[in-house]
Amino acid sequence: MIKLADLLKEFEYGKQLFADPDDPIVSRGNSTEWSAFMRKVYSNNYESNTDDETYLLNAIKTYLNSSDKKDITPDMLKELLSIRNKFPNILMPPSYITTLYRGMTMDINSLIKIVQDTADIKKGGTGGPNDNQLVLKDVSRTITSRSKDFISMSTDRRIAERFPAGNINSTFADGRYPVLAVVDIQDVKDRVLMNPEFLDAIIGFRESECWIVGSDIPVSDLMIINPIYHSFGPEVDDLIKVLKSKGV
């Protein structure tokens, strides 16, 4: 069995990266999605994965299926960043992607401070579960995530919105509030990893996920559920008071 310490000494790959449509780590269970992605990227110019590539695929798949990061280390991420430009179809989002989204929670007092400091707050429904939504424009804040080593993002706003929408009633007791962080990809261009299509092909369904290496993200806008129109309880009374003072 390959040990991580040995893997990181010298990562071995072939002329291509992850170019094996028959690697059992990925092809078992979602062979249609993986095969389609392989054809799109490599046009049948395949090669067997090295043991190192199979190890990495397994580590990535484990994380995607369980959020368990234990086999994706900072050294591994550094290795992937170093070869990212060589394999952009695997390790980089497409060039047309300009914005990334992160559904998360943040300390409600920190959110109140951002609201107080934000000059431009717009009302904007999405037509979905977050119809009473506020957009805090140009907040220009660096937010540190509780996620370590890398932060998962989505290129699809609708997918990213599922997280804050699904945690509305479960975060207030911890003094947190659900938000949707908006990130300009140019602000993280040196540390963004993964083509979302590659990750989707591994798990067999669409999440439109990519990663930002590190634990902080430079946020341009923040989107929040407007608490004024909801019965969220006394935990958000201070937030409502500040929003009303801003004319919301």
N, C-alpha and C positions, 0 to 999 in steps of 0.2 A: 504494500500500500504506500502511495506517495505521501510523504509528510510535508506539511506546509513549509517548514524551514527549508527543505530541499527544493521545493517548488520555487521559492522566491530567490534562490541563489542564481538560477538561470532558467527563465521561462522559455520553454521550447515550443515553437509552433512552426508550421510549414510555410509554403508560399502564400497561403491564404490563412484566415483566422476563422475558426469554427465553421469549416466548409464541409462538414460531414453530415449528409442528410440522414445517415443511418446510425448516428451515435445514440446508443440506447438510453442515455441519460435524458435526452430530449424527445427522441422520436417515439418512444413508448407512450401511448396515451393521447398524443396530439400530433400524429404523424402528418396529417393533412396540412395544418398550419405551418409546421416546421419545413416540410417539403416545399410548400409554396414559397416561403421566404428564401430558402436555399436556391430555388430556380430563379427567383427575381434578382438575387445578389450575384450569384455565381454562374448562371446560365449553363448548368450541368458541368461546369469546370470544377469538379469536386476533388477532395482528397480526405483521407482518413484523419481524424483528430489525433493529436499526440495525447499521451497520458496527462500532460499538464493542461491541455485544453479541456479534456474531459473533466478533470478535477475542478477547473474554473466554472465550467457549465453547471456542474452539480452544486457548487457553492451558490451560484446565481439563482438556480432553480429553487434551491432550499429557501433562500431569502424571499423570493417572489411568492412562494406557497405558504410561508409561515412567518415572515418578517424576522426570521432568525439570522442575524448578521455575523454569527461567531466565526464563520469561515471566510468572511470578506474583510480582510485586514487593511489598515492604512498602507502597508507595503504593497499589497495586491492592487489597491486603487492607484497608487503611484505608478506601478508597472503598467496598468491599463492606460493611464494618462500619457505615459511616455510613448506608447505605440498608437495612440488615438488617431493621429493624422495619417498613419499608414493604412488604417482600416476604418475609414469614416462611415462606410455603410453598416458597420457593426457597432462602432464605439462613439458615434456622434449623431445628434439629432439632425434631420434634414435641414438644409440651409434656409428653407422657407419658414421654419419655426422662429418666431421672434419673441414670444412670450411664454413664460412658464407659470404654473399655478401650484399652490400648496395649501390644501385644507388642513388646518391645525387649530389648536387652542392657544390662547395667551393669557397671561395674568391680567385680570380685569382692571386693576389699577394702572398697569402699563398702557392698556388700551385707552383708558380715560385720559391719560396724559397725551397720547397721540391725538385723540379727538380734540382736546383743548388746543393743541398746537397746529391743527390742520385748518387752513383757510377755506379750502374748497371741499365741501361735502355734498355729494349729489345723490338724489334718490333715483334708483334704477332697478326695475324688476327684471327678472330673467325669464319669466313665463313658466318657471318651475317651482320647486318647493321653497325657494328663497325669494318669492315675489316681492316681499317688503324688504328690499335690500338697500343698503347705503354704501356708497363708494367714497372712501376717503382718498382724495386725489393727492398725488405728489407728496406722500408722507416722507419719502427719502430716509428710511430708517434701516439700520442693520439689525435684523432679528436673529437671536440665537435660538436654535431649535433644541429640544430635549433629545432629538435624534443624534446619535454619535457617528462620527467618521464620514457619513454621507447622508444627504437628505433626498428623499424621493420626491419628485415633482411630477406633474402631469402637463402635457402639452394641450390637453383638452379641458377647458374650464368647466364644462358640465360634469365631467368625471371628478374633478377636484372638489366640486361643490358638494359631492355626496358626503364627504367627511364632516364638514361643519353642520350640514343639514341634519345629519344623523346623530349629532352629539349635543343638540340644543338643550335638552332637558337633563343631561347627565354630567355637566361640567361645572355648574354654578356652585355646588357644594364645595368644590376645590378652589373656588375663587378664580375660575378661568372662564373665558368666553370664546365661542367658536368664531374663527375668522378665515377668510380666503386671502392668502398673500399672493400678490402679483409681482413677478420678477421679469425684468428685461433681460433677455438671454445674453445681450452684449455685456452686461455687467458681471456675468459669470462665465464668459466664453472660455477662459483658461482652465476652468475646473468642472465643466459640464461633461458628463459621460453618458453613453448608451443611445443607440437608435431605438426609439420606442417600438418600432416594428420588430426589432430583434427580440426585445424582452417579451412582447406580446406573443411572438411565435414560440417562445420557450414554454409559456404557461398555457397557451391555446385559447386565450380570450383577450379582449382589448382593454387595456388600462392606460395606454399612451404614456407610459412612465419613462422618465430618464432620471439621472442622478446629478446632484451637485456635491462635489467632494468638499468635505468640511462640515462644520456644524452651524454656520451662519449664512443668512441670505440677505442680500441688499434689496429691500422691498420698495417698489415704486408706488403702488396703490394697495390699499386694504379694503376688502369688501366684508361687510358684516350684516347680519340680520338686524333689522330695525326693531329694537326691543319695545318701542313705544306702542306698537300695535299687537303686542303679545303679552300674555300673562305669565311672565317668567319668574315672578316672585321678587321679594325684597332685595335679593342679592344684586340685582341690576338697577336698583333705584338711583344710585349715584351716576351711573352711566346715562340713564334716561334724563336726569337733571342737567347734565353737561350737554347732551345732544339738544335739548330744548333751548338751552342758553345760546346755542349756536344757530338757532332758527330752524331746526329740523322739525 
